[in-house]
Amino acid sequence: MDHLALQVTNETELFDFWQQAVDQGWQVEMYRDRTWFKSIYLRDPSDNRLELATTSPGFTIDEPLASLGEKLTLPQWLEPKRSEIEIALSKQK
C-alpha cells in the first residue's frame, strides 16, 4: 500500500490539517492541485503515508456525469504523455 487517502470538506480544512501536522512534527511531503481535487501528502509518526484530499471541484468539472469514465481524461500536465499512457493502458487489457 502506498498511502491511505482521507476526504476533507474544503481547502480551508485541508490547510488546517497541514498546520496541525506541522505543529505536531509530522513530515509534510507535498501539496498537489490535481485539477479535480486538491491534496496534501504527509507521514504520521509511524511513517504511514496519508493523503488528505478535497472533494471539490470534482470529476464532473470537465465531463458530464452521464458519460463519466467513457473516455480517458487526463490532467493538463499529463496531456503531453497521452500517446505513451494510451499505449501502456492498451497493453494491460
C-alpha positions as CSV (number, residue, x, y, z in Angstrom):
1,M,0.0,0.0,0.0
2,D,1.4,3.4,-1.0
3,H,-0.9,5.6,1.1
4,L,-4.3,6.0,2.8
5,A,-6.5,8.7,1.3
6,L,-8.9,10.6,3.5
7,Q,-11.5,13.2,2.5
8,V,-11.7,16.7,3.8
9,T,-14.5,19.2,3.2
10,N,-12.7,22.0,1.6
11,E,-9.3,23.7,1.0
12,T,-9.6,25.6,4.3
13,E,-9.9,22.4,6.2
14,L,-7.1,20.9,4.2
15,F,-4.7,23.6,5.2
16,D,-5.9,23.5,8.8
17,F,-4.8,19.8,8.9
18,W,-1.5,20.8,7.2
19,Q,-0.8,23.3,10.0
20,Q,-1.8,20.7,12.7
21,A,0.6,18.2,11.1
22,V,3.5,20.8,11.1
23,D,2.7,21.8,14.7
24,Q,2.9,18.1,15.8
25,G,6.1,17.5,13.9
26,W,4.8,15.3,11.2
27,Q,6.6,15.2,7.9
28,V,4.6,17.1,5.3
29,E,5.7,15.9,1.9
30,M,3.7,17.9,-0.7
31,Y,0.7,19.8,-1.8
32,R,-0.9,18.9,-5.2
33,D,-3.6,20.5,-7.3
34,R,-4.9,17.5,-9.1
35,T,-7.4,19.5,-11.2
36,W,-10.4,17.6,-9.8
37,F,-9.3,17.9,-6.2
38,K,-6.5,19.3,-4.1
39,S,-4.5,17.3,-1.7
40,I,-1.6,17.1,0.8
41,Y,0.6,14.2,1.5
42,L,2.2,13.6,4.9
43,R,3.7,10.9,7.0
44,D,2.4,10.2,10.5
45,P,4.8,9.4,13.4
46,S,4.6,5.7,12.5
47,D,5.8,6.5,8.9
48,N,2.4,5.8,7.3
49,R,1.8,8.0,4.2
50,L,-1.5,9.8,4.3
51,E,-3.2,11.9,1.6
52,L,-5.9,14.4,2.7
53,A,-8.0,15.4,-0.3
54,T,-10.8,17.8,-1.0
55,T,-14.0,16.6,-2.7
56,S,-14.3,19.6,-5.0
57,P,-14.3,20.7,-7.6
58,G,-15.0,17.1,-8.5
59,F,-14.7,14.8,-11.5
60,T,-17.6,16.4,-13.4
61,I,-15.9,19.7,-14.0
62,D,-14.7,18.6,-17.4
63,E,-17.2,15.8,-18.4
64,P,-20.8,15.2,-17.6
65,L,-21.8,12.6,-15.0
66,A,-23.8,10.6,-17.5
67,S,-20.6,9.9,-19.6
68,L,-18.0,10.0,-16.8
69,G,-15.3,7.4,-17.4
70,E,-16.3,6.6,-21.0
71,K,-13.1,8.2,-22.4
72,L,-9.6,8.8,-21.0
73,T,-9.5,12.2,-19.4
74,L,-6.1,13.4,-18.3
75,P,-5.0,16.4,-16.3
76,Q,-3.3,19.1,-18.3
77,W,0.2,18.2,-17.1
78,L,-0.2,14.7,-18.5
79,E,-1.6,15.6,-21.9
80,P,1.9,15.6,-23.5
81,K,2.3,11.9,-22.5
82,R,-1.2,10.9,-23.8
83,S,0.1,8.6,-26.5
84,E,2.5,6.9,-24.1
85,I,-0.2,6.4,-21.5
86,E,-2.7,5.1,-24.0
87,I,-0.2,2.5,-25.3
88,A,0.6,1.4,-21.8
89,L,-3.1,1.0,-20.9
90,S,-3.8,-0.9,-24.1
91,K,-1.1,-3.4,-23.1
92,Q,-2.8,-4.0,-19.8
93,K,-6.1,-5.3,-21.4
